[in-house]
């Protein structure tokens, strides 16, 4: 399939806007929503801090036939998010996944998403820079924090956490996404959401602003070379299933998410180390009267060529949370654990295969102040086992305070 051109994307957005203006039954409504977190603490005796913020501006209108047309822009502030995302864990893999966003490499503020959508009885169709269905419908272990998590974290003051089970290889690359209607199957067996996404290429927003970037290649004579490894035709499918097991609003409820992502290595890349990308992820949560317990697992070849792809990257997490109060939003408590094993391509011509095994545990408490504001504290321990060539084993104990707001 051919890559979507910028002109095609802009033409689609313009056509949607023109159609909305011509047939809209309601005026255009503008919504602004976002969240922010600030984290400060001590990691192995060193004071550290981080801030993270996201904001989305959405405009939409309803046509006479009931179809909703809209467009959205998403911005982000994040000092810890790398310019590119990694195909395995955040730090273990030299292979690169989807793009962070549009911004200078040294910038912490960037445009994360820009897309147009149509929603109606047929489902939802999204075109543009937006996360894929594998992330949208992901289920991981429960957490009470915005940023400091054992998995899918936004802030890692230790700099060692490598556990990541969310299947987000495509990042915010330009893509087409379709999600079936929420009640497509009648709801008799529970709520089921299904979706598919397709990204023609992971490199689509300018030189070095999108993934992938250079990987390590070793010549037969042992010379370390650089060659760009690219992926294209990124296809992902995902489902989410939720079922209440009783009529009691606080009764038992189960949620399951599963996804699959595949991508072709760009034929222009001659690297013997890289190959087609493939990843699976599944997660399960069970809730009952304020308690939520669950976990998730992700397995990927990390885009490595055979026979290295048999090792790739494997990660899982598990945890439990408890919330008090009538609306289960006053106090929150949590315990979490995560572990990952990764194979990494390195510059040693004799043995280019490295490994990185990580485990992390966390305990914390939060209090909901009101108006979307939460404050909490957590203690986290991370251990990273690596070969001596990579610096040897490392570990860190971190104590942090997080303040977050959602609006």
C-alpha positions as CSV (number, residue, x, y, z in Angstrom):
1,X,0.0,0.0,0.0
2,X,1.2,3.5,-0.8
3,X,2.0,6.0,1.9
4,X,-0.7,8.6,2.7
5,X,0.5,11.9,1.4
6,X,0.2,15.2,3.3
7,X,-2.1,16.5,0.6
8,X,-4.4,13.6,0.9
9,X,-4.6,14.1,4.7
10,X,-5.2,17.9,4.4
11,X,-7.8,17.3,1.6
12,X,-9.7,14.8,3.8
13,X,-9.8,17.2,6.7
14,X,-10.9,20.1,4.5
15,X,-13.6,18.0,2.9
16,X,-14.9,16.9,6.4
17,X,-14.9,20.6,7.5
18,X,-16.8,21.7,4.4
19,X,-19.3,18.9,4.7
20,X,-19.9,19.8,8.4
21,X,-20.4,23.4,7.5
22,X,-22.9,22.6,4.8
23,X,-25.0,19.9,6.6
24,X,-24.5,20.6,10.3
25,X,-27.6,20.6,12.5
26,X,-25.7,21.9,15.5
27,X,-23.1,24.7,15.8
28,X,-19.4,23.7,16.2
29,X,-18.6,22.9,19.9
30,X,-15.1,23.4,21.2
31,X,-13.8,21.2,24.1
32,X,-10.6,21.6,26.0
33,X,-9.4,18.9,28.3
34,X,-6.1,17.8,29.8
35,X,-4.0,16.6,32.7
36,X,-0.7,17.5,34.4
37,X,1.5,16.0,37.0
38,X,4.5,17.1,38.9
39,X,6.8,14.6,40.7
40,X,9.6,15.3,43.1
41,X,11.6,12.9,45.2
42,X,14.9,11.3,46.0
43,X,16.4,8.4,44.0
44,X,19.5,6.7,45.6
45,X,20.2,9.9,47.6
46,X,19.9,12.2,44.6
47,X,17.1,14.8,44.5
48,X,15.2,14.7,41.2
49,X,12.0,16.1,39.7
50,X,9.9,15.9,36.6
51,X,6.8,17.4,35.1
52,X,4.4,16.1,32.5
53,X,1.3,17.7,30.9
54,X,-1.1,16.9,28.1
55,X,-3.8,19.1,26.5
56,X,-6.4,18.3,23.8
57,X,-8.5,20.8,21.9
58,X,-11.4,19.3,20.0
59,X,-14.0,20.9,17.7
60,X,-17.0,18.9,16.6
61,X,-20.5,19.2,15.1
62,X,-23.5,17.0,14.6
63,X,-25.0,16.6,11.1
64,X,-28.7,16.2,10.5
65,X,-28.2,12.5,9.9
66,X,-26.7,12.1,13.4
67,X,-23.1,11.7,12.3
68,X,-20.6,13.6,14.4
69,X,-17.6,15.2,12.5
70,X,-14.7,16.7,14.3
71,X,-11.0,17.4,14.5
72,X,-8.5,17.6,17.4
73,X,-5.0,18.8,18.3
74,X,-3.0,17.2,21.1
75,X,0.0,18.9,22.8
76,X,2.4,17.6,25.4
77,X,5.1,18.7,27.8
78,X,7.4,15.9,28.9
79,X,11.1,16.2,29.7
80,X,11.7,12.5,30.1
81,X,10.0,11.2,26.9
82,X,12.7,10.4,24.4
83,X,12.6,11.8,20.9
84,X,11.8,8.3,19.6
85,X,10.0,5.4,21.2
86,X,11.7,2.0,21.6
87,X,10.5,-1.2,20.0
88,X,11.1,-3.3,23.1
89,X,11.3,-1.6,26.5
90,X,12.0,2.1,26.9
91,X,15.8,1.7,27.5
92,X,16.7,-1.8,26.6
93,X,16.3,-1.8,22.9
94,X,18.3,0.0,20.2
95,X,15.5,-0.6,17.8
96,X,13.0,2.3,17.4
97,X,9.2,2.3,17.2
98,X,6.7,5.1,16.6
99,X,7.4,8.8,16.8
100,X,7.1,11.0,20.0
101,X,5.7,14.0,18.1
102,X,6.6,17.0,16.0
103,X,9.2,19.2,17.8
104,X,12.9,19.9,17.8
105,X,14.9,17.0,19.2
106,X,16.0,19.1,22.2
107,X,12.5,20.4,22.9
108,X,10.3,19.2,25.7
109,X,7.0,20.7,24.3
110,X,5.7,19.1,21.1
111,X,2.6,18.4,19.0
112,X,1.6,14.9,19.9
113,X,-1.5,14.4,17.7
114,X,-3.6,16.0,15.0
115,X,-6.5,14.2,13.5
116,X,-10.0,14.3,12.0
117,X,-12.8,11.9,12.8
118,X,-16.3,10.8,12.0
119,X,-18.5,9.0,14.4
120,X,-22.0,7.5,13.9
121,X,-23.9,4.3,13.8
122,X,-21.2,2.8,11.5
123,X,-18.6,3.2,14.3
124,X,-15.7,5.7,14.4
125,X,-13.2,6.5,11.6
126,X,-10.0,8.5,12.5
127,X,-7.4,9.9,10.1
128,X,-4.2,11.6,11.2
129,X,-1.6,11.6,13.9
130,X,-3.2,9.7,16.8
131,X,-2.4,6.6,18.9
132,X,-3.5,3.3,17.5
133,X,-6.1,0.9,18.8
134,X,-3.6,-1.3,20.5
135,X,-2.9,1.5,23.0
136,X,-6.4,2.9,23.1
137,X,-7.9,-0.5,24.1
138,X,-4.9,-1.6,26.3
139,X,-5.4,-3.1,29.8
140,X,-2.5,-3.1,32.3
141,X,-2.2,-3.6,36.0
142,X,-4.3,-1.0,38.0
143,X,-2.7,2.1,39.3
144,X,-3.7,5.2,41.4
145,X,-1.0,7.5,39.9
146,X,-0.8,9.5,36.7
147,X,3.0,9.4,36.1
148,X,4.9,7.1,38.6
149,X,3.9,3.6,37.6
150,X,5.6,0.2,37.4
151,X,4.4,0.0,33.7
152,X,3.7,2.6,31.1
153,X,5.2,5.3,33.2
154,X,5.5,9.0,32.4
155,X,8.1,9.7,35.1
156,X,10.9,7.4,36.1
157,X,13.3,9.2,38.5
158,X,15.5,6.1,38.8
159,X,16.2,6.0,35.1
160,X,16.2,2.2,35.2
161,X,12.6,1.1,34.7
162,X,12.2,-0.9,31.5
163,X,8.9,-2.6,32.0
164,X,6.4,-1.7,29.2
165,X,3.5,-4.0,28.2
166,X,1.5,-1.5,26.2
167,X,1.5,-2.4,22.5
168,X,2.2,1.1,21.2
169,X,4.9,0.5,18.4
170,X,3.1,2.8,16.0
171,X,3.1,5.7,18.4
172,X,1.5,8.8,16.8
173,X,2.5,8.0,13.3
174,X,-0.1,9.2,10.7
175,X,-2.6,6.4,10.4
176,X,-6.2,5.3,9.6
177,X,-8.2,3.8,12.5
178,X,-11.6,2.2,12.5
179,X,-13.4,1.2,15.7
180,X,-16.7,-0.7,15.6
181,X,-19.7,0.7,17.4
182,X,-19.7,0.1,21.2
183,X,-22.9,-2.1,21.0
184,X,-22.1,-3.8,17.7
185,X,-22.8,-7.2,19.3
186,X,-25.9,-6.3,21.2
187,X,-24.3,-6.2,24.7
188,X,-25.9,-9.5,25.8
189,X,-22.5,-11.0,26.6
190,X,-21.0,-7.7,27.8
191,X,-19.5,-4.7,26.2
192,X,-17.1,-5.4,23.4
193,X,-15.0,-2.9,21.5
194,X,-13.1,-3.8,18.4
195,X,-10.7,-1.8,16.3
196,X,-8.0,-1.8,13.6
197,X,-5.3,0.7,12.7
198,X,-3.0,1.1,9.7
199,X,0.1,3.3,9.4
200,X,1.8,3.4,6.0
201,X,5.2,4.4,7.5
202,X,6.7,5.2,10.8
203,X,8.9,7.9,9.3
204,X,6.6,10.6,8.2
205,X,7.2,14.0,9.8
206,X,10.7,15.2,8.8
207,X,14.3,14.2,9.2
208,X,15.0,12.6,12.7
209,X,11.8,14.0,14.1
210,X,10.0,10.6,13.8
211,X,11.1,7.0,14.3
212,X,13.1,5.2,13.4
213,X,16.6,6.5,13.9
214,X,20.0,4.8,13.3
215,X,20.6,1.3,14.7
216,X,24.0,-0.4,15.3
217,X,25.3,-2.6,12.4
218,X,28.5,-4.6,12.5
219,X,30.5,-5.3,9.3
220,X,32.1,-8.7,8.7
221,X,35.5,-7.2,9.6
222,X,34.2,-6.0,13.0
223,X,33.7,-2.4,12.0
224,X,30.8,-0.6,13.7
225,X,28.6,0.9,11.1
226,X,25.4,2.9,11.2
227,X,22.4,2.1,9.0
228,X,18.9,3.4,9.3
229,X,16.3,0.7,10.1
230,X,12.7,1.5,9.0
231,X,9.4,-0.1,9.2
232,X,6.3,0.3,7.1
233,X,2.8,-1.1,6.7
234,X,2.1,-1.1,10.4
235,X,-1.1,-3.0,11.1
236,X,-2.7,-3.4,14.5
237,X,-5.8,-4.9,15.8
238,X,-7.3,-4.8,19.3
239,X,-10.3,-5.7,21.4
240,X,-11.6,-4.7,24.8
241,X,-14.2,-6.7,26.7
242,X,-16.0,-5.6,29.9
243,X,-18.7,-7.5,31.8
244,X,-20.5,-6.7,35.1
245,X,-21.1,-9.9,36.9
246,X,-24.1,-8.6,38.9
247,X,-26.5,-5.7,39.0
248,X,-24.8,-4.1,42.0
249,X,-22.9,-1.0,40.9
250,X,-20.1,-2.0,43.2
251,X,-20.3,-5.6,42.4
252,X,-17.8,-7.7,40.5
253,X,-16.7,-6.5,37.1
254,X,-14.1,-7.9,34.6
255,X,-12.2,-6.2,31.9
256,X,-9.9,-7.8,29.3
257,X,-7.8,-6.2,26.5
258,X,-5.8,-7.9,23.8
259,X,-3.9,-6.6,20.8
260,X,-1.6,-7.6,17.9
261,X,0.8,-5.4,16.0
262,X,2.8,-6.3,12.9
263,X,5.1,-4.2,10.6
264,X,7.2,-4.8,7.6
265,X,10.9,-3.9,7.6
266,X,11.5,-1.3,4.9
267,X,13.0,-3.0,1.8
268,X,15.5,-0.2,1.5
269,X,17.2,-1.4,4.7
270,X,20.0,-3.9,4.1
271,X,20.6,-4.6,7.8
272,X,21.1,-8.3,8.6
273,X,20.1,-7.6,12.2
274,X,16.6,-6.2,11.7
275,X,13.5,-7.9,10.4
276,X,9.7,-7.6,10.4
277,X,8.2,-6.5,13.7
278,X,5.6,-8.5,15.6
279,X,4.1,-8.1,19.1
280,X,1.3,-9.5,21.2
281,X,-0.2,-8.0,24.4
282,X,-3.0,-9.1,26.7
283,X,-4.3,-7.7,30.0
284,X,-6.9,-8.5,32.6
285,X,-8.5,-6.5,35.5
286,X,-11.1,-7.6,38.0
287,X,-12.9,-5.1,40.3
288,X,-15.1,-5.5,43.4
289,X,-16.2,-2.9,46.0
290,X,-13.2,-0.6,45.6
291,X,-10.6,-3.3,45.0
292,X,-9.1,-3.8,41.6
293,X,-6.6,-6.5,40.8
294,X,-5.0,-7.3,37.5
295,X,-2.0,-7.5,35.2
296,X,-0.7,-7.7,31.6
297,X,1.9,-9.3,29.5
298,X,3.6,-8.3,26.2
299,X,5.8,-10.4,23.9
300,X,7.6,-9.0,20.9
301,X,10.5,-9.9,18.6
302,X,11.5,-6.2,18.9
303,X,12.0,-6.1,15.1
304,X,15.1,-8.4,15.3
305,X,15.9,-10.7,12.4
306,X,16.0,-14.5,13.0
307,X,17.4,-16.2,15.0
308,X,17.6,-13.2,17.4
309,X,13.9,-12.7,17.2
310,X,13.3,-15.7,19.4
311,X,14.6,-13.7,22.3
312,X,13.3,-10.2,21.6
313,X,11.4,-8.6,24.5
314,X,9.1,-10.1,27.2
315,X,7.4,-8.1,30.0
316,X,4.6,-8.4,32.5
317,X,3.1,-6.5,35.4
318,X,0.7,-7.3,38.2
319,X,-0.9,-5.2,40.9
320,X,-3.8,-4.4,43.2
321,X,-5.5,-1.1,44.2
322,X,-8.1,-0.1,46.7
323,X,-10.1,3.2,46.8
324,X,-12.3,4.4,49.7
325,X,-15.3,6.7,49.8
326,X,-18.8,6.3,48.4
327,X,-17.6,7.1,44.9
328,X,-14.3,5.2,45.5
329,X,-12.4,8.4,45.0
330,X,-11.2,9.7,48.4
331,X,-8.1,7.6,49.4
332,X,-6.2,5.2,47.1
333,X,-3.7,2.5,48.0
334,X,-1.7,0.3,45.6
335,X,0.9,-2.4,45.3
336,X,2.5,-3.2,42.0
337,X,5.3,-5.4,40.4
338,X,6.7,-5.6,36.9
339,X,9.5,-7.5,35.2
340,X,11.0,-7.5,31.7
341,X,13.6,-9.5,29.8
342,X,15.2,-8.0,26.6
343,X,17.7,-8.9,23.9
344,X,19.7,-5.9,22.6
345,X,22.0,-5.5,19.6
346,X,25.3,-3.9,20.6
347,X,28.7,-2.9,19.2
348,X,30.7,-6.0,20.3
349,X,31.8,-7.8,17.0
350,X,32.5,-11.1,18.8
351,X,29.2,-11.3,20.7
352,X,26.8,-8.5,19.5
353,X,23.9,-9.7,21.7
354,X,23.4,-8.0,25.0
355,X,20.6,-8.5,27.5
356,X,18.8,-6.4,30.0
357,X,16.6,-7.9,32.7
358,X,14.6,-5.5,34.9
359,X,12.3,-5.9,37.8
360,X,10.5,-3.2,39.7
361,X,8.1,-3.0,42.8
362,X,6.1,-0.1,44.0
363,X,3.8,0.8,46.9
364,X,1.9,4.1,47.3
365,X,-1.1,6.1,48.6
366,X,-3.0,9.0,47.1
367,X,-5.7,11.4,48.3
368,X,-8.3,13.0,46.1
369,X,-8.5,16.7,47.1
370,X,-11.3,17.7,44.7
371,X,-11.9,19.3,41.3
372,X,-9.6,16.7,39.6
373,X,-6.6,17.4,42.0
374,X,-4.8,14.4,43.6
375,X,-1.7,14.2,45.7
376,X,0.2,11.1,46.7
377,X,3.4,9.4,47.7
378,X,5.1,6.3,46.6
379,X,8.2,4.2,47.2
380,X,9.7,2.2,44.3
381,X,12.6,-0.2,43.9
382,X,14.1,-1.0,40.5
383,X,16.8,-3.5,39.7
384,X,18.4,-3.8,36.3
385,X,20.7,-6.7,35.4
386,X,23.1,-6.0,32.5
387,X,26.4,-7.4,31.2
388,X,29.6,-5.7,32.4
389,X,30.0,-4.2,28.9
390,X,26.8,-2.3,29.5
391,X,27.9,-1.1,33.0
392,X,26.9,-4.2,35.0
393,X,23.9,-4.6,37.4
394,X,22.3,-1.4,38.8
395,X,19.5,-0.8,41.3
396,X,17.8,2.2,42.8
397,X,15.4,3.0,45.6
398,X,13.1,6.0,44.9
399,X,10.7,7.9,47.2
400,X,8.5,10.4,45.4
401,X,5.6,12.8,45.9
402,X,3.2,13.3,43.0
403,X,0.7,16.0,42.5
404,X,-1.7,15.8,39.6
405,X,-4.7,17.6,38.1
406,X,-7.2,16.6,35.4
407,X,-9.4,19.2,33.7
